[in-house]
């Protein structure tokens, strides 16, 4: 499901959420800014959070502040729009490949797992 979210976000024009929060929202009526913020939360973050909670309920991921994780995931994927096309071409990769890899790392973590430790050909520091 998270891959599908990433693919959808990358298939659409980028949303500059940081600029929107720091420049656009303060420039409009506070009630309208609140309404737009709520719409963004309900349409972008809450569905991702719900998918993460469903995975937690199935025992697939830990239930650790999944709202923050959902927001971070959306922001992380949105930031991939900033990678220049030329850089992608030189690397022979797509934004979707980067997004999927970031999702995998987010879910698996950066820590070396015991099974990885046992399969390396060199000694890792304890």
VMD Tcl script that draws the C-alpha trace (Angstrom):
set ca {
  {0.00 0.00 0.00}
  {2.82 2.41 0.78}
  {4.36 1.80 -2.65}
  {0.99 2.74 -4.19}
  {0.91 5.94 -2.13}
  {4.43 6.79 -3.29}
  {3.62 6.03 -6.91}
  {0.49 8.21 -6.74}
  {2.32 11.13 -5.12}
  {5.10 10.95 -7.71}
  {2.66 10.70 -10.63}
  {1.17 14.08 -9.71}
  {2.63 17.56 -9.59}
  {4.59 18.20 -6.39}
  {2.85 19.91 -3.51}
  {5.24 22.31 -1.84}
  {3.82 21.67 1.61}
  {6.55 23.57 3.44}
  {6.04 26.72 1.36}
  {2.30 26.30 1.69}
  {2.54 26.11 5.49}
  {5.01 28.98 5.90}
  {4.00 31.39 3.13}
  {0.60 30.60 1.68}
  {-1.38 29.76 4.82}
  {-0.31 32.86 6.80}
  {-1.26 35.01 3.80}
  {-4.90 33.89 3.73}
  {-7.81 34.13 6.15}
  {-7.15 32.00 9.25}
  {-10.44 30.11 8.91}
  {-9.63 29.21 5.31}
  {-6.09 28.20 6.27}
  {-7.49 25.91 8.98}
  {-9.97 24.40 6.51}
  {-7.23 23.75 3.92}
  {-4.91 22.31 6.58}
  {-7.64 19.93 7.70}
  {-8.32 18.89 4.09}
  {-4.61 18.18 3.57}
  {-4.49 16.14 6.77}
  {-7.61 14.16 5.86}
  {-6.60 13.51 2.26}
  {-2.84 12.96 2.58}
  {-1.79 11.95 6.07}
  {-4.75 10.13 7.62}
  {-5.08 7.50 4.84}
  {-1.38 6.65 5.17}
  {-1.71 6.57 8.96}
  {-4.72 4.24 8.61}
  {-2.71 1.88 6.38}
  {0.10 1.86 8.95}
  {-2.36 1.18 11.80}
  {-3.84 -1.71 9.79}
  {-0.33 -3.12 9.36}
  {0.27 -2.68 13.10}
  {-3.00 -4.50 13.85}
  {-1.76 -7.39 11.68}
  {1.52 -7.42 13.62}
  {3.57 -6.34 10.59}
  {4.89 -3.06 12.02}
  {5.30 -1.60 15.48}
  {2.67 0.90 16.59}
  {5.05 3.80 17.21}
  {3.63 7.28 16.64}
  {2.22 6.30 13.25}
  {0.75 9.75 12.58}
  {4.24 11.23 12.68}
  {5.51 8.35 10.53}
  {2.73 8.96 7.99}
  {3.52 12.67 7.75}
  {7.22 11.96 7.46}
  {6.61 9.41 4.74}
  {4.50 11.82 2.67}
  {7.09 14.59 3.09}
  {9.96 12.27 2.25}
  {8.30 11.06 -0.94}
  {7.27 14.57 -1.96}
  {10.91 15.68 -1.60}
  {11.89 13.26 -4.37}
  {10.30 15.65 -6.88}
  {13.35 17.87 -6.24}
  {15.80 15.35 -7.74}
  {16.80 16.72 -11.15}
  {15.84 14.54 -14.11}
  {19.46 14.58 -15.29}
  {20.62 13.13 -11.99}
  {18.06 10.34 -12.27}
  {19.17 9.62 -15.84}
  {22.85 9.43 -14.82}
  {21.99 6.96 -12.07}
  {19.61 4.99 -14.26}
  {16.94 5.11 -11.55}
  {13.48 6.54 -11.17}
  {11.89 8.54 -8.40}
  {9.60 5.57 -7.75}
  {12.63 3.32 -7.23}
  {14.03 5.81 -4.73}
  {10.64 6.02 -2.99}
  {10.27 2.25 -2.75}
  {13.80 1.93 -1.35}
  {13.15 4.65 1.23}
  {9.94 2.90 2.28}
  {11.81 -0.38 2.64}
  {14.49 1.27 4.78}
  {11.85 3.04 6.87}
  {10.05 -0.23 7.52}
  {13.18 -2.36 8.01}
  {15.23 0.26 9.81}
  {18.90 1.05 9.41}
  {20.08 -1.21 12.18}
  {21.91 -4.34 11.12}
  {19.68 -7.27 11.98}
  {21.12 -10.45 13.48}
  {20.48 -12.50 10.33}
  {22.41 -9.91 8.30}
  {25.26 -10.00 10.80}
  {25.53 -13.75 10.40}
  {25.70 -13.48 6.61}
  {28.46 -10.88 6.25}
  {31.95 -11.86 5.21}
  {33.64 -9.31 7.46}
  {33.47 -8.59 11.14}
  {31.13 -5.85 12.24}
  {31.93 -3.85 15.35}
  {30.04 -5.03 18.40}
}
mol new
graphics top color blue
foreach p $ca { graphics top sphere $p radius 0.5 }
foreach p [lrange $ca 0 end-1] q [lrange $ca 1 end] { graphics top cylinder $p $q radius 0.2 }
display resetview
